[in-house]
Amino acid sequence: MRKRFFITITLTLTLAFFSPMLVSSSCSPAHTVEQHDTLYIERETIPDQITFSTYNIPEHVEFCGKDIDLTRFDRRERMDRELLAFMYMHSTSIQMIKRANRYFPVVEPILKEYGIPDDMKYMMVIESNVNPIARSVAGAAGLWQFMQTTGREHGLEVNANIDERYNVEKSTRAACKYLENAYAKYRDWATVAASYNAGQARISQQLATQKVTSSLDLFLVEETTRYVYRILAAKIMFQNPKNFGFYIKTTDLYPVIPCKEYTVTTGISDLSVWAKEKGINYSILRQLNPWIRENSLQNKTHRTYKILVPTKEGMYYDPKQIVPYDKNWVVE
């Protein structure tokens, strides 16, 4: 006689929604019969094990116009680690792609304007998960994760009232200034990326001490050692998410929000009132302008700010209007 047992519907749903990269054994799918809030499962039909797939590690990868050899054992294993992390951190990886549809169209033209290789956008991807309001425990903030001092050094206003590290366009321009300066010193984009994480002083010191010319050959702390490989893994994932088991529809992507831009050169005493006058509420205003940090805009020095207000059409989700920025990201 068959043994039967029951589990709660919560556990059953968890099993049902495992990643498409999970492959069961050759056993037949479990047959379930619903009775009230309990699912009964025949014991013999449950797979004995679940097998996880791995990503085929490429022998080399192109980064900023330079071919990086991944056949050396340490490079191959480091690359393997990061590819597996992107593959099985499902929610984070998928959200990166969804957000990229909104922010890559803003970031890419600025990189091009400054002569920065397009691949450097993937550094932004791993810095913030393409989240413009990301903030680290160390206090780094925004898409490019600037610390306060570094942000100010590269032209950003950072104080209690205004924090331009959260301004997508301005922080990207600040990042380009840093990258320009670092490339003039190192002439190698992988090393430039490592310096963004560890600081130019640390990287320069270690290059001299260890007598190598590329950060990929340095023995560094784990975070910095992983850093460039995480960038490479992000590029590989974004080139074809389906290879990682991510089957994303066009309607899943976050669209660019059409906005009207208001130029402001004076202070605004109450942004809640100002927002209401523009047909939105304070919450929407802050979401579209996260660089504003308080309920007022002081602006005692009469600087010029551009405040984004979504159009009436842009306020609401319309799947017919969503266009994939990169067709490789979606299945339809």
Order of alpha helices (4+ residues) and beta strands (2+ residues): beta-alpha-beta-beta-beta-beta-beta-beta-alpha-alpha-alpha-alpha-alpha-alpha-alpha-alpha-beta-alpha-alpha-beta
